[in-house]
Structures are given as structure tokens and as C-alpha cells.
Amino acid sequence: MIEKVREIVKKECYERSRKFHISHVVKYAKLLGKKLNADEELAELGALLHDIGRIKFGAKNHEITGIYEAEKILKHCKNYC
């Protein structure tokens, strides 16, 4: 599933945002997950999708639009991955 989500985010996201923001968020989420003995894959999924509302629909209300978009992506991946 994680590979498919990575592909989707890469496709949807501008390279600059991915390179300078999302990749750093993923890196630190995984480090924090490891330090806290949490599920690192789940931490990475959250990091990858944390700004999906902003990426697809713009900054306004991205914390709300992102919930629905992340849910849609995860359901799609669960069914087809």
C-alpha cells in the first residue's frame, strides 16, 4: 500500500513541494515513529498524506479537504493494492 500512496503523492505533488517539504516530513515522521516504537509505515502514510488537501485543492480548508482525499486514496489502495 505504501508504494502506491507514494506514487499517488508523487503524481499529484509539485516536485519542489515534495523535495523540500513532504520528503522532510516523511523522514522525521519515520524517525519519530521508530523512537516512539510506533508503526513506521503508518507514520509514513500520515506524513505522505498530511498535505494532500493543499496539494489537490489549495490552502483554504486543506485540513478538511485533506481528510476526505486521504480517506479516498487509502480506500482505493486497500481495494486495489
Secondary structure, 3 states (H helix, E strand, C coil): CHHHHHHHHHHHCCHHHHHHHHHHHHHHHHHHHHHCCCCHHHHHHHHHHCCHHHHHHCCCCHHHHHHHHHHHHHHHHHHHC
